[in-house]
């Protein structure tokens, strides 16, 4: 599944090479040549992943990574550091800022794409193409199908994205605001109660096979997907 990737790299030739290869791999790339520009981009809309050069004009990549990790809105964005620094202490310093991976220049485009896929699978599985099976449901992002056993379920696009996110983050409670950010995008301004409407629609689509019970309401907190259905925990 295509990911929205913010590439922060000040060398035009390297920036162009990376962006071309990521676009060829199916990703959407937004470019920035410095951390200040990257901050403005992130302020407008959260990317799925940040590719961040260590050495940047003005604010360094390391300092920008620290800022992303310090703010609640951006702390969970996956970050891969790009740098010519290959010493162990430099790698440790990069990872200690909160980076998820570290790639030393020069690197092959194939390696970069593979590293991105691995980080997204670990940190943001909802933006990968991997099918997910849980609680008797199977969701395939490639074919955009949801099945319960042999039965195919009809879901609208928003309900599909909502179920995909919940299934790839099982047992975790998500507030309405968090679901709006993750499923609708934090740059979309809609009422939090919109989530309730789509949860009802999602449950309606899952109801025939009894799978609506997998979508649990946690009073005062939000919603979660749980294959361990306890009627005492699931409040409609």
Long-range contacts (C-beta under 8 A, 24 or more apart in sequence): 1-127, 1-128, 1-129, 1-141, 1-142, 2-26, 2-27, 2-28, 2-127, 3-27, 3-28, 3-47, 3-48, 3-49, 3-116, 3-120, 3-124, 3-127, 4-28, 4-30, 4-45, 4-47, 4-48, 4-49, 5-29, 5-30, 5-47, 5-48, 5-49, 5-50, 5-51, 5-116, 6-30, 6-32, 6-38, 6-41, 6-42, 6-47, 6-49, 6-50, 6-51, 7-31, 7-32, 7-51, 8-32, 8-33, 8-34, 8-35, 8-38, 8-50, 8-51, 8-52, 8-53, 8-56, 8-61, 8-64, 9-33, 9-51, 9-53, 9-82, 10-34, 10-53, 10-55, 10-56, 10-57, 11-53, 14-105, 17-109, 18-51, 18-82, 18-109, 18-112, 21-109, 21-112, 21-113, 22-112, 22-113, 22-116, 25-113, 25-116, 27-116, 33-57, 34-58, 34-59, 35-59, 35-60, 35-61, 35-63, 35-64, 38-64, 39-64, 39-67, 42-68, 42-74, 42-77, 44-187, 45-185, 45-186, 45-187, 46-73, 46-74, 46-77, 46-181, 46-185, 46-186, 46-187, 47-77, 48-77, 48-78, 48-120, 48-124, 48-127, 49-77, 49-78, 49-79, 49-80, 49-116, 49-119, 49-120, 49-123, 49-124, 50-77, 50-78, 50-79, 50-80, 51-80, 51-82, 51-112, 51-116, 52-79, 52-80, 52-81, 52-82, 52-99, 53-81, 53-82, 53-83, 54-81, 54-82, 54-83, 54-84, 54-85, 54-90, 54-94, 55-83, 55-84, 62-93, 62-94, 62-97, 65-94, 65-97, 65-98, 65-99, 66-97, 66-98, 68-98, 69-97, 69-98, 73-181, 73-186, 76-123, 78-119, 78-120, 78-123, 78-124, 80-115, 80-116, 80-119, 125-168, 125-169, 126-161, 126-164, 126-165, 126-168, 126-169, 126-182, 132-164, 132-167, 132-168, 134-167, 134-170, 134-214, 134-225, 134-227, 135-211, 135-214, 135-225, 135-226, 135-227, 135-229, 136-209, 136-211, 136-227, 137-163, 137-167, 137-206, 137-211, 137-214, 139-163, 139-164, 139-167, 146-205, 148-206, 148-208, 148-209, 148-211, 149-209, 151-208, 151-209, 153-205, 153-206, 153-208, 153-209, 154-205, 155-202, 155-205, 156-201, 158-183, 158-184, 158-198, 159-198, 159-201, 159-202, 159-205, 162-198, 162-199, 162-202, 163-202, 163-225, 166-215, 166-223, 166-224, 166-225, 167-225, 169-225, 170-224, 170-225, 170-226, 170-227, 171-224, 171-225, 171-226, 171-228, 172-224, 173-218, 173-221, 173-222, 173-223, 173-224, 174-222, 174-223, 174-224, 175-221, 175-222, 176-222, 176-223, 178-222, 179-222, 179-223, 195-223, 199-223
